């Protein structure tokens, strides 16, 4: 079956904007790092073997439900399995452009039987430009959620311990509707480690126009507060509310997700690099798409932060 990425369209026929194309530099080296990580972790007890990873990859490409990873995966086995899966799917997802922090919302953690965040990787082919159109069945178990991206400005972000320090090391806040794929036969049986093994369900996402982070410390402090206090709304094409949440639902402040992610990456010998994106997590429940539905995300309380839009066909 042809890859889904060859059939997706955005609402505009123009080429991708320069701010996204510029991320291609150095991606090959980053992917090589992913492959190296897989080799280093291959002996972790309980790690999915080559046959299981090949089956998982085949199901991902075909958009059909895969067998669930074992529910008793250890954190080490889950990380090892994730690295193998990332390496196998890189030809489909494109060069590494960043990471997603998942399960950063306590309500979503509860759904997946854990109290800890998890992380996955993002490939260039996953990121679409708003307004975008995708099939309602864009994955085996497709869902959508309100999210937000930040773009890394400098490597100091890896030492950040507060939202203020994070914001000082990013240059863009980017509207984002994530389109995850839970991809397994029984999504309700997924726990945090099993979700890690499938790269936290990363499949697609729709990006809106970025908001530049101000350089002035006082303006940055204001933006940090606004991100915690904002109301995030998902609405359909008629203005009907689909779901809503607030910035503080993500670890008290969505920028705190970057602090967690930097620490988690460091524990595995990785780090965030300038130009990479970080998906901060869900401000809404995971919702199922359906043909004919248009979804818009709005961020109330952050002046200048635009909306993003996706239509399901």
N, C-alpha and C positions, 0 to 999 in steps of 0.2 A: 504494500500500500504506500502511495506517495506520502511524504512528510506533510503534516499540517502546515508547516511554515511556508510552503510554496503556494498555499491557497488563501492566505490571510490578506486582507486589504485594509488600508486606512481610508479615512474620509477624504484624503487629498492625494493627488497623483504626483505631487512634487517629491523630489528626493529627500532623504532624511536630512534634518538640519545639521549645521556644522557642529553644534555643541554635542551631538551624539556621535557623529562620525569621528570626532577627534579622539574618542576612547579606544579606537582600534589599535593605536600604537602600544606596543609591548604586550598585547594580549596573548600572542603565541607563547611567550615566555611564561606567562601566568598559567596557561593551560599545561605547559610542560611541568610546572610545579604541582598541579593537581595530579597528573599522572604519577609523578614521583611519590606523592603522598600515598597513593593507592598501593604502590609497590612496598613502601615502608610498613604499611599497616596490614599487609596481606596475611600475616601469620597470627593476627589477633584471634584468639579462640572464639568460635561461633560466628566469625565473619562469613557472609554469604560467599559461596564458592563461584567459580567461573560459570558453571552451568546455570545457577540461580540468577546471577547478574545478567547473563545473556538473555534469559527468559524475561526478566524484568525490563530490560532494554527493548526487546522485541515488542512487548506489550505496550510500552510507552510510545514507541514509534507508530504502532498500529492503532493506538487509542482504544485498546480493549482492556478490561480489568485483569490485573495480574494477581498471582497468588500473594496473600499477605506475608510479609516477613514474620518470622517467629516473634511471638509476644515477649519471649524471655531474652531477647537480645540484650547484652550488656552495653553500657555506653561505648566501650572500646570497639566491640563488634559492630555497633551501629555506625560509628565513625568510619571504620574500615569499609563497611558495605557502602556507605555514602560515597567515599572516595572512588571506589571501583565503579559505581553507577555513574558518577560524574564523568569519569574518564571515558566510559563507553558511550555516553549520550552527547559528548562534546561536539561530535559531527552534526548533531541535530540542533543543538542549542546555540552553537556559535561560540566565539571567543569569550572568555570570562570578562564580565564588566562590573561585577560586584557580588554582593551577598544579600540574603534575606534573613532577618531575625524573625523567627516564628514563635508562636505561643508566648508572645509578650503581653497578652491580655489575659487576666485571670479567668474570665468567662470562657475563653477559647482553650486555655489550659485544662479546665475542668472537662471539656468535651473529649480531650485526648488523655485523660487519666494521668495527669502530671502536674507538678508545681514548678517546673523549670522551663525556660525558653530553650529553643533549638535553633540551628542555623542550616541554611543551604546556600548554593551558589546560583548566580544569575548569569545567563549567557546573552550575548548581543541580540540573537534572533528572538529572544523572549520579549523584548521591549518594543511595543508598538506606540505610534504617535496618535494622540487624540485629535479628532474623533476617529475611532477605529470600528471596523466591523469584523466580527469573528463568527464562526458557526456556534450555535448553541451547544453542540456536542464537540467542543474544542478539545476535550479530553475524555478519558474513560469515565471519570467521576468528577465532572466539572463543577466548580463553584466560583463565586466572586465575592470580593470584600473591599471595603474602603481601607486604603493604606496611604502611605506617604514615603517618598524617597528623599534622601539627602545625598549630595555629591561631595566627595572628599576633596579638600583643597591641599592639605599637606599632611605629612606623616606624623605630626604631633598628635593627631587624633588617636593614635594607638596608646598614648599615655593619658588620655583624658579620663577624669574621674567624676566629672560633673557635667550636666547639660550645658552650662556656660562654656566650659572648655571644649566640648564637642562643637558647639556652634562657631567658636572661633576658628575651627579647623575645617569647616565646610563652606562652600561658596554658593550652593544652590539648595533650595527646598523645592521639591518637584511633586505636584499632584500625581496620584497613582491609584488606579483601580487594579488590584491584583486579581489574576485569574488562575488560581491554583487547580491542580488535578490530584485528587486523592487516590486515584488510579488502581486501587486494589479491589478484590472481590468483596471484602467486608470492611468498609471504612470505619464503621463503629467499633471495630476491634483494634484500631490503630492506637498505640500509645506513643509517648515521646520518642523512645528509641526506635520504634518501627517507622515513625514518621521521619526521623533523621535518615534512616536507611534509604528512603525514597526521595532524598534531597528536599525534604519538607514540602513535597508536592509542587515544586516550582515548575510552571509550564509557560505562562504568558502574563503580561501586564500592560496597561495602557497609561502612558505618561502625558501629563498636561504641560502647559508652558511653565518654565521654571521661574521661581522667585529668587532674585539675587539677595544674598545675605549682606546686610549693611556692614560697613567697615567700622563704624563708630561703636565703642563699647557700650554706651548707654542705649543705643538703638538695638544692639544685640541682646542686652538684658531684657528689653521690652519684648523682643521677639520670643525669647525663651519663655516668658510668662504667657504670651499669647498662645504659643503652641500647647502649653499645658491646659489653658482655659478654653480653647476653641471647641466649638461644636461641629462635628463632622456628620454630614447628611448624605444618604444615598436616596435619590429620587428617580422615578421613571419619567418617560417622555411627557406625561401629563402633569408632572409636578407632585404626584403622589409619593408619600414617604415610604421607602422600602425598609430602611433601618437608620439608626443614628447612634452616635457615641460621642465621647469627648476625649480631648487630648490626654488627660490624666489617666484614662483607661489603660494606656500603655506604660506600665511601670512608673506611674506617677507623672512622668513627662516623656513624650515619645523619643526625645534625644537620649534618654537613659538607655534605650535599646542599643545605641551605638557603644556606650560604655560596656554593656554586657558583651556585645559581639566582639569588640576588640580583645577583651579578656579571653573569650572562648577561642578565638583564632590564635592568640598568642600561645595558649596551652597546646595547640597542635603545630606550632612552629610557623604560623602564618601571620600576616599583618595586612591592614588596609593600606591601599596605595592611592596616591593622588589621581583623580579622575574616575575612581570607582564609585558606584552607587551603593547605598545601603537602604534596603526596604525595612521599615521600622516596625511593621506588624499591623494587626487588624484593629480598626476602630469600630467594627461592626461584626455581627454574626456572619458565618459563611452561608451564602445564599445560592440556590440553584438557578442557573440561567434558563431561559426559554425563548424560543424563536419569536421574533416580533417585539421583544423587550429592549428598550433603550435605558441605559443606566448612566446617571450623572452623579458625580461626587462633588460636594461643596464644602468649603472649610470656612465656617462662620467665626469671625473674631480674629482673623489674620489678614489685615488689609494687603491687597495685592496678590494673594494666593489664589490662582485661577481654579476653575473647575476642570474636570476631565470627563470624557464621555466614551462609552462603548455601546454598540448596538449588536444584538444577537440575531442571527438569521437562521 
